[in-house]
Amino acid sequence: MKRSIDGTALVYCNKAFNTPEGKTAHGLVRFTERFEVVGIIDQKYAGKDAGAVLDGKSNGIQIYSSFDDALTHTTAKNFVIGLAPDGGRLPDDARESIKKAIGKGMNIISGLHDFLTKDQSLVDLAKAQGCYIKDVRKTPDRDELHFFSGKIEEVDCLKIAVLGTDSAIGKRTTSWIIVHGFRKAGLKAEMVGTGQTAWMQGAKYSMIMDSCINDFVSGEIEHATHEAWKNEKPHLIVIEGQGSLMNPAYPGGFEILAAGRPDYVVLQHAPKRKEYDGFPGYALHPLPTQINAIEMISGKKVIAVTVNHEGMVPVEIDAACREITEETGLPAFDVLAHGPDGLVELLKTLVK
């Protein structure tokens, strides 16, 4: 068993694994320092290896059809809600599995906007079983939050933001891959997480942007970035993006540009995606338009495009990267399929 911050975990992702609404589970399958994932719950892919389903590479994490099925094969300390549905709402059919998990003394970890700690029956059951419920998206008290101060200007290492042309497009995964690529190259890198999944993966410096009180969003981004620099003295800080500048429901990214003040931007893009995630009829703005918007707002350059290969077969990836370069003049990389080496070499030339 690998070392983890909070021990073993069973991840609930029923009816959503290998879809955009399963992205929290996907992150935990690919990488987490917080948990040792011992299984995924999803009826559709029961009996399969989670890594093989997601990336074509087996990783030993089994998928089970139900909570009861999982408990006949494994045990876990934590029950993690691996869903990321639009609006962050808890599906009705998940509640019964949560009750069963509490009944087995498992801690419940949820990143949804539906706070389980508001359900007194669940809270009472957890107390009786000696376990706890943690709502990751629950906003800290105001006196714990930070207002923007300008201290970000002290941060003198290379900072990049990994933004995206849409939500649920792989920004967090790319951010981690870059961090790990830098570390493998013998350089120090830190991730500033801005969503609940990054926290679940063990990001030491993080805030949860979409549930933070608006007045403090910039200050929390600044504080997390400054703390990462002050405490770790890294060569590189990667700030995870949220949503996209032009997504109608998740217009994230501006605060990251304004408060994180990255030196450069890496832009994540899915060439086969034609409409904004979850919003049929809302055409995705063209890649050059999104690049221009980022550069105009921030005054910083987009230096590379990273590719999400959804909807592609492997032989299409290189061609897609070439087309992006021809269209934008920027290098394009699929770091999930091909590794981070090319992008890491580019970023190493920018280290201060």
C-alpha positions in Angstrom: 0.0 0.0 0.0 1.3 3.4 -0.9 1.6 6.2 1.7 -1.5 8.5 1.8 -2.6 11.4 3.9 -6.1 10.1 4.9 -5.9 6.4 4.2 -7.9 4.0 2.0 -10.9 5.2 0.0 -13.8 3.7 -2.0 -15.0 6.2 -4.6 -18.7 6.5 -5.6 -19.2 7.4 -9.3 -22.3 5.5 -10.3 -23.6 6.2 -13.8 -20.9 8.9 -14.3 -17.5 7.1 -14.7 -15.8 7.9 -18.0 -18.1 10.9 -18.5 -17.4 14.6 -17.8 -19.5 14.3 -14.6 -17.1 11.7 -13.2 -14.1 14.0 -13.3 -13.5 13.9 -9.6 -13.3 10.1 -9.7 -11.1 10.3 -12.7 -8.6 12.6 -10.9 -8.4 10.1 -8.0 -7.9 7.2 -10.3 -5.0 8.9 -12.1 -3.3 10.4 -9.0 -3.9 11.2 -5.4 -1.6 11.6 -2.4 -4.6 12.0 0.0 -6.1 8.6 -0.5 -5.2 5.0 -1.4 -8.1 4.3 -3.8 -9.2 0.7 -3.4 -12.2 0.7 -5.7 -14.7 2.6 -7.8 -18.5 2.1 -7.7 -20.1 2.3 -11.2 -22.6 -0.1 -12.6 -21.7 0.4 -16.3 -18.1 -0.6 -15.9 -18.3 -3.2 -13.1 -15.7 -5.8 -13.2 -13.2 -3.7 -15.2 -10.0 -1.9 -14.2 -10.6 1.8 -13.7 -7.3 2.8 -15.3 -7.9 0.7 -18.3 -11.4 2.2 -18.9 -10.1 5.7 -18.4 -6.7 5.8 -20.1 -6.2 2.3 -21.6 -3.6 1.5 -18.9 -4.5 -0.9 -16.0 -3.7 0.4 -12.6 -5.2 -2.2 -10.3 -8.2 -0.2 -9.2 -11.3 -2.4 -9.6 -14.7 -1.1 -10.5 -17.7 -2.5 -8.6 -21.4 -2.5 -9.4 -22.6 -1.3 -5.9 -21.5 -0.5 -2.4 -22.5 -4.0 -1.3 -20.5 -5.6 -4.2 -17.4 -3.5 -3.2 -17.6 -4.5 0.4 -17.5 -8.2 -0.5 -14.0 -7.6 -2.0 -12.4 -4.8 -0.1 -12.5 -2.4 2.9 -11.9 1.3 3.2 -11.6 4.0 5.8 -13.2 6.7 3.6 -16.2 6.8 1.2 -15.5 9.6 -1.4 -18.2 11.1 -3.6 -16.5 11.1 -7.0 -19.2 12.8 -8.9 -19.0 16.3 -10.4 -22.5 17.0 -11.9 -23.6 20.3 -13.2 -24.6 22.4 -10.2 -22.9 20.0 -7.8 -26.1 18.3 -6.7 -26.2 14.9 -5.0 -28.2 12.3 -7.0 -31.0 10.6 -5.0 -29.6 7.1 -5.6 -26.3 8.1 -3.9 -27.8 8.7 -0.5 -28.5 5.1 0.2 -24.9 4.1 -0.4 -23.7 7.0 1.8 -25.9 5.7 4.7 -24.5 2.2 4.2 -20.9 3.6 4.3 -21.6 5.5 7.5 -23.1 2.3 8.9 -19.8 0.6 8.3 -17.9 3.4 10.1 -16.5 5.0 7.0 -15.8 8.7 6.8 -17.7 10.5 4.1 -15.8 13.0 1.8 -18.0 15.1 -0.6 -17.1 17.9 -2.9 -20.6 18.7 -4.0 -22.6 21.8 -3.3 -25.2 19.8 -1.6 -23.7 19.8 1.9 -24.2 16.4 3.6 -23.6 18.0 7.0 -26.9 19.8 6.6 -28.7 16.4 6.8 -29.0 15.9 10.6 -29.9 12.2 10.2 -26.6 11.6 8.5 -24.6 13.7 11.0 -26.2 11.8 13.9 -25.5 8.4 12.3 -21.9 9.3 11.7 -21.5 10.5 15.3 -23.0 7.2 16.6 -20.6 5.2 14.3 -17.5 7.3 15.3 -16.8 8.6 11.9 -17.2 12.1 10.2 -18.6 13.8 7.2 -16.5 16.4 5.4 -18.0 18.8 2.9 -14.9 19.9 1.0 -16.8 22.8 -0.7 -18.0 24.3 2.6 -16.7 27.9 2.8 -14.4 28.7 5.7 -15.6 31.4 8.1 -14.9 34.9 6.8 -12.3 35.6 9.5 -10.2 32.7 8.0 -10.3 34.1 4.5 -7.7 36.5 2.9 -8.3 39.7 1.0 -6.0 40.6 -1.9 -3.0 42.5 -0.6 -0.5 42.7 -3.4 2.0 40.3 -1.8 1.8 38.2 -5.0 4.4 40.6 -6.4 7.0 39.1 -4.0 6.7 35.7 -5.7 9.8 35.6 -7.9 9.7 32.1 -9.3 8.1 31.1 -12.6 4.3 31.0 -12.4 2.1 29.5 -15.1 -1.7 29.2 -15.2 -3.3 26.2 -16.9 -6.5 27.6 -18.3 -9.0 25.9 -20.6 -11.3 26.6 -23.5 -14.1 24.9 -21.6 -15.0 23.4 -18.3 -14.3 19.7 -17.6 -11.5 19.7 -20.2 -8.5 18.4 -18.2 -6.9 21.5 -16.8 -6.2 19.9 -13.4 -4.8 16.7 -14.9 -2.5 18.7 -17.1 -1.4 20.8 -14.2 -0.4 17.7 -12.1 1.4 16.2 -15.1 3.5 19.3 -15.5 4.3 19.4 -11.8 5.3 15.8 -11.8 7.3 16.3 -15.0 9.3 19.1 -13.4 10.0 17.0 -10.3 11.1 14.1 -12.4 13.6 16.5 -14.1 15.1 17.4 -10.7 13.4 20.7 -10.3 11.0 21.9 -7.6 7.4 22.5 -8.6 4.2 23.1 -6.7 0.5 23.0 -7.7 -2.0 25.6 -6.5 -5.3 23.8 -6.6 -8.5 25.8 -7.2 -11.1 23.1 -7.0 -12.4 20.3 -4.7 -10.7 17.5 -6.7 -7.2 19.0 -6.4 -7.7 19.1 -2.6 -8.9 15.4 -2.7 -5.7 14.6 -4.6 -3.6 16.1 -1.9 -2.7 19.6 -3.2 -0.9 21.1 -0.3 -1.7 24.7 -1.4 -5.3 25.1 -2.5 -8.5 27.0 -2.3 -11.9 26.1 -3.7 -12.8 28.9 -6.1 -16.4 28.2 -7.0 -17.6 28.1 -3.4 -15.5 31.0 -2.0 -17.2 34.3 -1.2 -16.6 36.6 -4.2 -14.8 39.3 -2.2 -12.1 36.9 -1.1 -11.5 34.8 -4.3 -8.6 36.9 -5.4 -7.1 37.0 -1.9 -7.3 33.3 -1.5 -5.7 32.6 -4.9 -2.9 35.1 -3.9 -2.5 33.6 -0.5 -2.2 30.0 -1.7 0.3 31.0 -4.4 2.3 33.1 -2.0 2.4 30.3 0.7 3.6 27.8 -1.9 6.4 30.1 -2.9 7.3 31.1 0.7 7.3 27.6 2.1 8.7 25.5 -0.7 10.9 27.9 -2.8 10.0 26.1 -6.0 11.3 26.7 -9.5 7.7 26.6 -10.8 4.2 27.2 -9.5 1.3 25.8 -11.6 -2.1 27.4 -10.9 -5.0 25.2 -11.8 -7.6 26.9 -14.0 -11.4 26.7 -13.5 -14.1 26.8 -16.2 -13.1 29.1 -19.1 -13.3 32.8 -19.8 -16.2 32.3 -22.2 -18.2 29.4 -20.7 -21.7 30.7 -20.1 -22.1 28.9 -16.8 -18.5 28.7 -15.5 -16.8 31.9 -16.7 -13.7 31.2 -14.5 -10.2 32.2 -15.1 -10.2 36.0 -14.8 -9.5 36.0 -11.0 -6.6 33.5 -11.6 -5.1 35.9 -14.2 -5.7 39.0 -12.1 -4.7 37.7 -8.6 -2.3 34.8 -9.4 -0.5 37.0 -12.0 1.0 34.2 -13.9 4.0 34.9 -16.1 2.6 32.7 -18.9 -0.6 30.7 -19.7 -0.9 27.1 -21.0 -4.3 26.6 -22.6 -6.0 23.2 -22.5 -8.2 22.5 -25.5 -10.3 19.6 -26.9 -10.3 19.9 -30.7 -13.3 17.6 -31.2 -15.5 19.5 -28.7 -17.8 21.9 -30.6 -20.1 23.1 -27.9 -19.6 24.2 -24.3 -19.8 21.2 -21.9 -23.4 20.6 -20.8 -24.9 23.4 -23.0 -26.0 22.2 -26.4 -26.4 25.1 -28.8 -23.7 27.2 -27.2 -20.9 26.9 -29.7 -17.3 26.9 -28.3 -15.5 30.0 -29.3 -12.6 29.4 -31.7 -9.3 28.7 -30.2 -7.6 31.9 -31.6 -10.4 34.0 -30.1 -9.9 32.4 -26.7 -6.1 33.0 -26.9 -6.6 36.6 -27.9 -9.1 37.1 -25.0 -6.6 35.7 -22.4 -3.7 37.8 -23.7 -5.8 41.0 -23.9 -7.1 40.6 -20.3 -3.8 39.5 -18.7 -1.2 41.1 -20.8 0.6 37.7 -20.7 1.3 35.3 -23.5 -0.3 31.9 -24.1 2.9 29.9 -24.8 1.5 26.5 -25.5 -1.7 24.5 -26.1 -2.3 21.2 -24.4 -4.7 18.8 -26.0 -7.5 16.8 -24.6 -7.9 13.9 -26.9 -11.5 13.1 -26.2 -13.3 11.7 -29.2 -10.0 10.8 -30.9 -8.3 7.6 -31.7 -4.5 7.6 -31.0 -3.4 8.1 -34.6 -5.4 11.4 -34.7 -3.5 13.1 -31.8 -0.3 14.1 -33.7 -2.3 15.5 -36.6 -4.5 17.5 -34.1 -1.4 19.0 -32.5 0.0 20.0 -35.9 -3.3 21.6 -36.9 -3.3 23.7 -33.7 0.3 24.8 -34.3 -0.6 25.8 -37.9 -3.7 27.7 -36.7 -2.1 29.5 -33.7 1.7 29.4 -34.2 2.0 27.8 -30.8 3.5 24.4 -29.8 0.8 21.8 -28.9 1.2 18.8 -26.7 -1.0 15.9 -25.5 0.7 15.4 -22.1 -1.7 12.7 -21.0 -1.1 10.5 -24.0 2.5 11.3 -24.7 4.0 12.6 -21.5 5.2 16.1 -20.4 8.8 16.0 -21.6 8.3 18.4 -24.5 6.3 20.9 -22.5 8.7 20.6 -19.6 11.7 21.4 -21.8 9.9 24.5 -23.0 9.0 25.7 -19.5 12.5 25.0 -18.2 13.8 27.7 -20.6 11.6 30.2 -18.7 12.6 29.4 -15.1 13.9 32.5 -13.4 
